Structures are given as C-alpha cells and as structure tokens.
Amino acid sequence: MKTRAELDPAAELPKRGRGRPPGRRAGPDAESEEGEAGSGRGTDAGKSVGAVLNCVKILKFLSRARAPVSLTHIVQELEINTSTGFNILRTLVQEDYVRFDPQGKVYSIGLGVMELARGAATVASDVNMVRPLMERIAREHNVTVTLWRRIAADRMMLVLEALGTGNMRIKMSVGQRLPLLIGAAGRVMAPRSGLSREELERQFASIRWDHPLVFEDFMAQADEAAERGWGVDNGNYAVGTASLAVLIRNEQGGPLMACTATMFLNQFDAARAGGLAAELEEVSRALAPALPHL
C-alpha cells in the first residue's frame, strides 16, 4: 500500500493560491482537446465535468510524453491548478493508470491503461472487418470510402478509410473530427439525430461551407435522404468534391455511423449514385453483428 508521502511530489513545491499556475500557456493541442471533449452541446449532451476533462487531458499528455514528467511540468503545460492536478494523479496512481517514481518524483503512463486498450482493440477489430469490403468499393469506383462514427451531439470522427487507385485521390486522416451535419454524412445523420429542429439549426449555423446553402434547403435534402436511404453533398462541403453516404443505425435506430464515398465532382454521376449507395449499404449490413460492441 502506498502512503501519501510516497505519492506526494508536491511536498517540495511552494504552496500556490487558487487559480491557474504560472508558466507557459498550454499548446493548441491541449486547448483543442478540452474543446472537443466539451463540444457536445446538443440537447442530450449534458454538462461537461471539469475534473473528468482534466483527468483525460493528463492521461493524453502522459501517453505522449517521451519520458516521465514532474507534477510541476504537467500542471503548467495543461494549465491545471496544482492541488487539483496532484489529486487527480494520486487517484490515477492508486488505480494503476499512472505510475509514480518516488525517487525522481515524476509520473509516467501506467500499465492499467492496457485493460482499456484491450477493450478498444476489440472494437477496432470489429470495425476493421469491413475494411476489405470498403477497399473493394474504393478500388472499383475510384473513390475514397470512409466510415464516420458519431461521438457527440454535434461531432463525428473518421474511424476507417479506404482509398481508390487513381493518380489523384482524396485523402483524409483517421481520427479527424467534423461537425455532425457536414457533407453527405450530415444529410443522413440529421433526420434521426434525436436533436430538435432548433438545435439542428444552431449547429448548422456554426458550419463553414465552401459552397453555402440555407438551412431549409439542407433539411429538405436531409428529409429526401431519409426517404431514399442515402444522402448527397454536391460540392457544398468542399468545392470540387461530391460525397454520397448511407446511415448505419445503432440497436435503438439512432445514427451510429455513416459510410461515405467521396469523389471529385466530375466523377459524380446521378444515374449511378443509387448503385454506389447500394454497395455502401453492404458495409452497413456487414457491421450488423458488431453493433452491440460499437
């Protein structure tokens, strides 16, 4: 059993008053992480808990650190109050998610995160089983096929990508996050998002479109997508590109994911769009057995 003295690297630090510690401001990554974590401001998002956000920031920071770091360095980098940072770290040490070296009074990521990683790896394996199917569609149609996961009331994240074989290809980054209503995926997400029309309009107003459209037109396209079974973005999200998406629902019928084919605008053929959508639906059906784990 570790004693407080063994866990307390703050004993050598001067006591600070309340508020943020002095030092260099946190970098843009730290700020954006908090912004993303608190971005689910929809009607079902609830209030973000500051202590949880700080805990997540600390774990992310330690997971990227190349060497063990001191309490002082952590709280200054993340702009967390010293006593708050210490209490979070002490709890994480007790749960084995963080390791504390009493000799150097420094922290590093602990082996306890491996338990969490195993669960995440299972989910990743379930998602990856559709990769060959996505790659076939991308190759045959020379499009970029992507799988987007809704992660908040107003955000979705790219979890899987398959590229076409042409010399010119549209590349996206797995892990990137976009507004829920953007592109063709937004057209299929919106009608079954569980959000009020007022919240949808609020989210829509915050999006920057390369080729803007009015909210009423967007909702008309979303309603059409719900009736037809697939949605289209014809250059609104990014000039010179078009995308087509189908919805992947969770067990309750809500929007879990969207499978999207993105192409250059001159590749889009309205007459063949339905056939491409039908192939994207194959991805949805292939994921059905894994839905309870997603």
C-alpha positions in Angstrom: 0.0 0.0 0.0 1.5 3.4 -1.0 1.4 6.1 1.6 0.6 9.8 0.9 4.3 10.6 1.4 5.3 8.2 -1.2 2.8 9.7 -3.7 3.3 13.3 -2.8 5.7 15.1 -5.1 4.2 18.4 -4.2 5.9 18.4 -0.8 8.9 20.1 -2.3 6.8 22.7 -4.1 5.9 26.1 -2.6 2.1 26.3 -1.9 0.2 28.2 -4.5 -3.1 30.0 -4.3 -6.2 29.1 -6.2 -6.2 29.6 -10.0 -4.0 28.6 -12.9 -0.3 28.0 -12.2 2.3 30.3 -13.7 4.2 29.2 -16.7 3.9 28.8 -20.4 0.4 28.6 -21.8 -0.9 25.2 -22.9 -0.3 24.5 -26.6 -3.1 24.3 -29.1 -3.4 20.5 -28.8 -4.3 20.8 -25.1 -6.8 23.5 -25.8 -8.4 21.7 -28.7 -8.7 18.5 -26.6 -10.8 20.3 -24.0 -12.8 22.0 -26.7 -13.6 18.7 -28.4 -14.4 17.0 -25.1 -16.8 19.8 -24.3 -18.2 20.1 -27.7 -21.3 18.0 -27.3 -23.6 20.9 -26.5 -26.8 19.3 -28.0 -30.0 18.8 -26.1 -28.8 15.3 -24.9 -25.2 16.3 -24.2 -25.5 17.4 -20.5 -22.8 19.4 -18.7 -19.1 18.6 -19.0 -17.4 17.7 -15.8 -14.2 19.7 -15.3 -12.4 17.1 -13.2 -13.1 14.4 -15.8 -11.8 16.6 -18.6 -8.6 17.3 -16.6 -8.1 13.6 -16.0 -8.4 12.9 -19.7 -6.0 15.7 -20.5 -3.5 14.3 -18.1 -3.7 10.8 -19.4 -3.3 12.0 -23.0 -0.4 14.2 -22.0 1.4 11.3 -20.3 0.7 8.9 -23.1 2.6 11.3 -25.5 5.4 12.1 -23.1 8.8 10.7 -24.2 10.0 10.5 -20.6 8.5 10.6 -17.1 7.4 14.2 -16.1 7.0 16.1 -12.8 3.8 17.4 -11.3 5.1 21.0 -12.0 5.6 20.3 -15.7 2.2 18.6 -16.1 0.1 21.4 -14.4 2.0 24.1 -16.2 1.6 22.5 -19.6 -2.1 21.8 -19.1 -2.9 24.9 -17.0 -4.4 22.9 -14.2 -4.4 24.0 -10.6 -1.5 22.3 -8.7 -3.6 20.7 -6.0 -6.2 19.6 -8.5 -3.5 18.0 -10.7 -1.9 16.3 -7.7 -5.3 14.8 -6.5 -6.1 13.5 -10.0 -2.6 12.0 -10.4 -2.8 10.4 -6.9 -6.1 8.7 -7.8 -4.7 7.5 -11.2 -1.7 6.1 -9.4 -3.9 4.2 -7.0 -5.8 2.7 -9.9 -2.6 1.9 -11.8 -3.4 4.1 -14.8 -0.4 6.3 -13.9 3.0 5.2 -12.4 4.8 7.4 -9.9 8.5 7.2 -9.3 9.2 8.4 -5.7 12.9 8.8 -6.3 12.7 11.2 -9.2 9.2 12.4 -8.2 8.0 12.0 -11.8 5.0 10.4 -13.5 4.5 8.2 -16.5 1.6 6.3 -18.0 0.7 3.1 -16.1 0.0 -0.4 -17.2 -3.6 -0.1 -16.1 -4.4 1.6 -19.4 -3.7 -1.7 -21.2 -7.0 -3.0 -19.8 -8.8 -0.1 -21.5 -6.7 -0.6 -24.7 -7.8 -4.3 -24.9 -11.4 -3.2 -25.0 -10.7 -0.6 -27.6 -8.7 -3.1 -29.7 -11.8 -5.4 -29.7 -13.9 -2.6 -31.1 -11.2 -1.7 -33.6 -11.1 -5.3 -34.7 -14.9 -5.3 -35.2 -14.7 -2.2 -37.3 -11.7 -3.4 -39.3 -13.6 -6.5 -40.5 -15.3 -4.3 -43.1 -12.0 -2.9 -44.5 -11.7 -5.4 -47.4 -15.2 -4.5 -48.5 -14.5 -0.8 -48.3 -11.3 -1.2 -50.2 -13.1 -3.1 -53.0 -15.7 -0.4 -53.4 -13.0 2.3 -53.3 -10.9 0.4 -55.9 -13.8 -0.4 -58.3 -15.3 3.1 -58.3 -12.0 5.1 -57.7 -13.5 6.9 -54.7 -12.5 7.4 -51.1 -14.7 5.3 -48.8 -14.8 6.4 -45.2 -16.6 5.3 -42.0 -17.7 8.1 -39.6 -18.7 7.4 -36.0 -20.9 9.8 -34.1 -19.0 10.7 -30.9 -21.1 13.6 -29.5 -24.3 15.5 -30.1 -22.5 17.7 -32.7 -19.4 15.7 -33.7 -18.4 12.7 -35.8 -15.0 11.1 -36.1 -13.3 9.3 -39.0 -12.6 5.7 -37.9 -11.7 3.9 -41.1 -10.6 4.9 -44.6 -10.1 3.1 -48.0 -8.5 4.9 -51.0 -9.2 4.5 -54.7 -6.4 3.6 -57.1 -6.3 6.7 -59.3 -3.3 9.0 -59.6 -5.4 11.8 -58.0 -7.1 10.7 -54.8 -8.9 12.4 -51.9 -7.1 11.6 -48.6 -8.5 12.1 -45.1 -6.9 11.4 -41.7 -8.3 8.8 -39.5 -9.2 10.4 -36.1 -10.2 13.7 -37.6 -13.4 15.2 -36.2 -16.0 17.1 -38.1 -19.4 18.8 -37.3 -22.2 16.2 -37.3 -24.1 17.9 -40.1 -21.3 18.3 -42.6 -21.3 16.7 -46.0 -23.4 13.7 -47.2 -23.0 12.1 -43.8 -24.7 15.1 -42.2 -27.7 14.7 -44.5 -28.3 11.1 -43.3 -27.4 11.8 -39.6 -29.7 14.8 -39.2 -33.2 13.3 -39.5 -32.5 10.6 -36.9 -30.1 12.5 -34.7 -32.7 12.9 -31.9 -32.0 16.7 -31.9 -34.7 19.3 -32.1 -35.0 21.5 -35.2 -33.8 24.5 -33.2 -30.6 22.6 -32.2 -30.1 21.4 -35.7 -30.3 24.9 -37.0 -27.9 26.1 -34.3 -25.4 23.5 -35.3 -25.9 24.2 -39.0 -25.3 28.0 -38.5 -21.8 27.2 -37.0 -20.6 25.3 -40.0 -18.4 26.9 -42.7 -19.3 25.5 -46.1 -17.2 26.1 -49.2 -20.4 26.5 -51.1 -23.0 27.6 -48.6 -26.7 26.6 -48.6 -29.6 27.7 -46.5 -30.8 25.6 -43.6 -34.2 25.0 -45.2 -32.5 23.5 -48.3 -30.3 21.4 -46.1 -33.2 20.0 -44.2 -35.1 19.3 -47.4 -32.1 17.3 -48.7 -31.9 15.5 -45.3 -35.5 14.6 -45.5 -35.1 13.3 -49.0 -32.1 11.3 -47.9 -34.1 9.7 -45.1 -36.8 8.7 -47.6 -34.4 7.5 -50.3 -32.0 5.8 -48.0 -28.8 7.7 -48.9 -27.7 11.4 -49.0 -25.6 13.5 -51.3 -23.4 16.6 -50.8 -22.7 18.1 -54.2 -19.8 20.4 -53.6 -21.2 22.2 -50.5 -18.8 20.9 -48.0 -15.7 21.2 -50.2 -15.6 22.8 -53.6 -14.7 20.4 -56.4 -15.8 17.3 -54.5 -19.0 15.3 -54.1 -20.0 12.7 -51.5 -22.6 10.1 -51.0 -23.5 8.5 -47.7 -25.6 5.8 -46.1 -26.6 5.6 -42.4 -25.6 2.9 -40.1 -28.0 2.8 -37.1 -27.5 1.6 -33.6 -29.7 -1.0 -32.0 -32.1 1.7 -31.0 -32.4 3.0 -34.5 -30.4 6.2 -33.9 -27.4 7.3 -36.1 -24.3 5.4 -35.0 -22.1 5.7 -38.1 -22.2 6.9 -41.7 -20.4 5.2 -44.6 -19.4 7.7 -47.2 -18.0 7.6 -50.7 -16.1 10.9 -51.6 -15.0 11.7 -55.1 -14.1 14.6 -57.4 -17.1 16.5 -58.6 -16.7 15.5 -62.3 -16.8 11.8 -61.2 -20.3 12.1 -59.7 -23.0 10.5 -61.8 -26.5 10.9 -60.5 -27.7 8.0 -62.6 -25.2 5.6 -61.0 -25.5 7.1 -57.4 -28.1 4.6 -56.4 -25.9 1.6 -57.3 -23.0 3.0 -55.4 -25.3 3.6 -52.4 -26.4 0.0 -52.5 -22.7 -1.1 -52.3 -22.2 1.2 -49.3 -25.2 -0.5 -47.7 -23.2 -3.7 -47.9 -20.8 -2.2 -45.4 -23.7 -1.4 -43.1 -25.0 -5.0 -43.2 -21.5 -6.4 -42.7 -21.2 -4.4 -39.5 -24.6 -5.5 -38.1 -23.1 -8.4 -36.0 -20.7 -6.0 -34.3 -23.3 -3.3 -33.4 -23.6 -4.3 -29.7 -19.9 -3.6 -29.3 -19.8 -0.3 -31.2 
